[in-house]
Amino acid sequence: MPPKTKLAVIYGSARQGRFCDVVAKWVASEIRRHDHFALELVDPRDLGHNRHDIAERLGDADAFIIVTPEYNHGYTADLKALIDAHSVQWQAKPLAFVSYGGISGGLRAIEQLRLVFAELHVVAIRDTVSFAFASKKFDASGALIEPGEPRRALAVLLARLQWWAINLREARANTPYIEVAA
């Protein structure tokens, strides 16, 4: 049996009372339904005191999912700080997005993040899961009211993310990315 794909799910918000907790909890519970992933949660709230620990966890990951809100047509400063505090940990690894927000469901934040991660040599896959008017999609306990379509979309996202993770892990093992064009 191949080794599990180490998947880091990154919270895109550090605000008190953030809705990110609800969405990230759903994402994590769905990932746990798949035996081929080893899940790691990364919270930007921890950046200040655990920078080395976060760097190690990101470095160990084979792939990433960022759960991001959209605030004022963009992503959060806390997420930007987490991204910028680490550079080589992202390189030559795949990334997917789960977003939430108002009418756009966080898609404008994702488009900005794709530009940032392209600069960091990350493979951001096309597949996303997006929740427009997210607070209306989840009940008071944090469960999705209609889980069918988001669950199917996340399953496709995870399958494609795992494909990239396995192949890029092998490529990094064969030729460390730092040595490419050195």
Secondary structure, DSSP 8 states (H G I E B T S, - for coil): ----EEEEEEES---TT-THHHHHHHHHHHHTT-TTEEEEEE-GGGTTT-HHHHHHHHHH-SEEEEEEE-BTTB--HHHHHHHHT-STTTTT-EEEEEEEESTTTTHHHHHHHHHHHHHTT-EEEEEEEEEETGGGTB-TTS-BSS-HHHHHHHHHHHHHHHHHHHHHHHHHHHS-GGGTT-
